[in-house]
Amino acid sequence: MELEIEGRHKNMLLHREEINFEILNVKKTPSRAEVRAKIAGSLGVNEELVMVDEIDHEFGSTRIVGFAKKYDSVEDLKRIESTHMRKRHGEQIEEKKKDEEKK
């Protein structure tokens, strides 16, 4: 799996960097966790700061294109990203449990 970063754009308002990437020479679509690890390794950051939004793989193609976001801090990520996207990336959401305990 060869990762190439096609474009990077710094979004100052949302404290993140938006990344367009391309993965070459794949036979099957990799998982979000694999793509997230590869992007984090390529950028030299912690995996917790990277969110993979989109992975597009055409049938029969060995090329994948996608979109990811790298946040400046975990706090920014939690403030901006929706709960279901954080769950997709394996984050355990404690907020619901805290609300139930208060009741």
C-alpha positions as CSV (number, residue, x, y, z in Angstrom):
1,M,0.0,0.0,0.0
2,E,1.6,3.2,-1.2
3,L,0.2,6.5,0.2
4,E,0.6,9.8,-1.7
5,I,-0.6,13.0,-0.3
6,E,-2.2,14.9,-3.2
7,G,-3.1,18.1,-1.5
8,R,-3.0,19.8,1.9
9,H,-4.9,22.8,3.1
10,K,-4.7,24.5,6.5
11,N,-8.1,25.4,7.9
12,M,-7.3,28.0,10.6
13,L,-10.9,28.5,11.7
14,L,-11.4,24.8,12.6
15,H,-7.8,24.2,13.8
16,R,-7.1,21.4,11.3
17,E,-5.3,20.5,8.1
18,E,-7.5,19.0,5.3
19,I,-5.7,16.3,3.3
20,N,-6.5,14.8,-0.1
21,F,-4.7,11.5,-0.5
22,E,-4.3,8.6,-3.0
23,I,-3.4,5.0,-2.2
24,L,-1.9,3.0,-5.0
25,N,-1.4,-0.7,-5.7
26,V,-4.2,-2.2,-3.5
27,K,-6.3,-5.2,-4.2
28,K,-9.0,-4.6,-1.6
29,T,-10.2,-1.5,0.2
30,P,-8.2,-1.0,3.4
31,S,-10.0,-0.4,6.7
32,R,-10.2,3.1,8.2
33,A,-7.8,2.1,10.9
34,E,-5.1,1.0,8.3
35,V,-5.6,4.3,6.3
36,R,-5.5,6.3,9.5
37,A,-2.3,4.7,10.7
38,K,-0.6,5.2,7.3
39,I,-1.6,8.9,7.1
40,A,-0.5,9.5,10.7
41,G,2.8,7.8,10.0
42,S,3.3,9.8,6.8
43,L,2.6,13.1,8.6
44,G,4.6,12.1,11.7
45,V,1.7,12.7,14.1
46,N,-0.3,10.7,16.6
47,E,-3.2,8.6,15.2
48,E,-5.6,10.2,17.6
49,L,-5.4,13.5,15.7
50,V,-6.3,12.0,12.3
51,M,-9.9,11.4,11.1
52,V,-10.5,9.7,7.7
53,D,-13.7,11.1,6.2
54,E,-13.8,9.4,2.8
55,I,-12.4,6.4,1.0
56,D,-13.4,5.9,-2.6
57,H,-12.3,2.7,-4.4
58,E,-13.7,1.9,-7.8
59,F,-14.4,-1.8,-8.5
60,G,-11.5,-3.4,-10.4
61,S,-9.1,-0.5,-9.8
62,T,-5.9,-0.5,-7.8
63,R,-6.2,3.2,-6.9
64,I,-8.0,4.7,-3.9
65,V,-8.7,8.4,-3.4
66,G,-9.8,9.9,-0.1
67,F,-10.1,12.8,2.3
68,A,-8.8,13.1,5.8
69,K,-8.4,15.7,8.5
70,K,-5.5,16.2,10.9
71,Y,-6.4,18.3,14.0
72,D,-4.1,20.4,16.0
73,S,-5.2,18.9,19.3
74,V,-7.5,16.2,20.6
75,E,-9.7,18.9,22.2
76,D,-10.3,20.5,18.8
77,L,-11.2,17.1,17.3
78,K,-13.7,16.4,20.1
79,R,-15.2,19.8,19.8
80,I,-15.7,19.8,16.1
81,E,-16.2,16.1,15.0
82,S,-19.6,14.5,15.4
83,T,-20.1,11.6,17.8
84,H,-20.8,9.0,15.1
85,M,-17.6,9.9,13.3
86,R,-15.6,9.6,16.5
87,K,-17.2,6.2,17.1
88,R,-16.3,5.1,13.6
89,H,-12.7,5.7,14.5
90,G,-12.9,3.6,17.6
91,E,-13.2,6.2,20.2
92,Q,-15.2,5.1,23.3
93,I,-17.8,7.8,24.0
94,E,-18.2,8.4,27.7
95,E,-20.6,11.3,27.5
96,K,-23.8,9.1,27.2
97,K,-22.8,7.1,30.2
98,K,-22.2,10.3,32.3
99,D,-25.7,11.6,31.3
100,E,-27.3,8.4,32.4
101,E,-25.5,8.4,35.8
102,K,-26.7,12.0,36.5
103,K,-30.3,10.9,36.1
